[in-house]
């Protein structure tokens, strides 16, 4: 009896984790796992384009926050938001959005209420490659 309850709890926990992470592996985009994979040259230099990217990326964060709150029953937490946002950025298949997203410092990358100076200075956050 105990083992059946334990197995049921494990199955339920795995289902909840999958829901918070954004669905099945078949439908998920492939998020970038290494900043060296990002083409930061796709990052636009004009303020209007950066403002548009900021709006798009923050919209993805807000959707993820709402989804995690609904599916997680208490906010879902930062790991849930991070997983969904990274996958949605990958699904957009937009090199400029990907570069913008990964150029942001991690403490601002998943914050829908970040200060405006963050996106305006995004070029200052682009990681330097070895040998540059």
C-alpha positions in Angstrom: 0.0 0.0 0.0 2.8 2.5 0.9 4.6 1.8 -2.3 1.5 2.4 -4.4 1.0 5.8 -2.6 4.7 6.7 -3.1 4.5 5.8 -6.8 1.4 7.9 -7.2 3.1 10.9 -5.5 6.1 10.6 -7.7 3.9 10.5 -10.9 1.9 13.5 -9.7 5.2 15.4 -8.9 6.6 14.6 -12.3 3.4 15.8 -14.0 3.5 19.1 -12.1 7.1 19.6 -13.0 6.4 19.0 -16.6 3.5 21.4 -16.6 5.6 24.1 -14.9 8.4 23.5 -17.3 6.2 24.3 -20.3 4.9 21.0 -21.6 6.4 18.0 -23.4 9.8 17.7 -24.9 8.2 17.2 -28.3 6.6 20.6 -28.4 9.3 22.6 -26.6 11.7 24.9 -28.3 15.4 24.2 -27.7 16.6 26.9 -25.3 20.2 28.1 -25.5 22.3 26.5 -22.8 25.6 28.1 -23.6 26.0 31.9 -24.2 28.7 31.0 -26.7 25.9 29.8 -29.0 24.2 33.2 -29.1 24.9 35.5 -32.0 25.1 38.8 -30.2 25.8 40.6 -33.4 22.0 40.3 -34.1 21.3 42.7 -31.3 20.0 46.0 -32.8 21.7 49.2 -31.9 18.8 51.6 -32.2 16.7 52.5 -29.2 13.3 51.8 -30.8 14.2 48.3 -31.8 15.6 47.6 -28.3 12.4 49.0 -26.8 10.3 46.6 -29.0 12.5 43.6 -28.0 12.1 44.6 -24.4 8.3 44.7 -24.7 8.2 41.4 -26.4 10.5 39.7 -23.9 8.7 41.2 -20.9 5.4 40.0 -22.4 6.8 36.4 -22.5 7.8 36.8 -18.9 4.3 38.0 -17.8 2.7 35.1 -19.7 5.0 32.6 -18.0 4.3 34.2 -14.6 0.6 33.8 -15.2 0.9 30.3 -16.4 3.2 29.2 -13.5 0.8 30.8 -11.0 -2.2 28.9 -12.5 -0.4 25.6 -12.9 1.8 25.7 -9.8 -1.0 26.8 -7.4 1.1 29.4 -5.6 3.3 31.1 -8.1 5.3 28.2 -9.5 8.4 30.1 -8.7 11.4 31.3 -10.6 12.4 27.9 -12.1 9.0 27.5 -13.7 9.2 31.0 -15.2 12.7 30.6 -16.4 11.9 27.3 -18.1 8.9 28.7 -20.0 10.6 32.0 -21.0 13.7 30.3 -22.3 11.6 27.9 -24.4 9.4 30.7 -25.7 12.4 32.7 -26.7 13.7 29.7 -28.6 10.3 29.1 -30.2 10.2 32.7 -31.5 13.2 31.8 -33.7 14.3 35.5 -33.7 18.1 36.0 -33.5 17.6 39.6 -32.2 15.2 38.5 -29.4 17.5 35.6 -28.5 20.5 38.0 -28.3 18.5 40.5 -26.3 17.3 37.8 -23.9 20.7 36.3 -23.2 22.5 39.6 -23.1 20.4 40.7 -20.1 22.0 39.9 -16.7 20.3 36.8 -15.2 18.9 38.8 -12.3 16.9 41.0 -14.9 16.4 38.4 -17.6 13.2 36.9 -15.9 12.0 40.1 -14.2 8.9 41.6 -15.8 9.3 44.6 -13.6 12.9 45.5 -14.3 14.0 49.1 -14.5 14.1 50.8 -17.9 17.8 51.5 -17.7 18.4 47.7 -18.0 17.2 47.3 -21.6 18.7 50.7 -22.6 22.1 49.5 -21.6 21.8 45.9 -22.9 24.9 46.3 -25.1 27.0 46.8 -22.0 25.9 43.4 -20.7 27.0 41.3 -23.8 29.4 38.7 -22.7 32.9 39.1 -24.0 34.2 36.1 -25.9 37.6 34.6 -25.2 40.3 36.3 -27.3 38.4 39.5 -27.8 
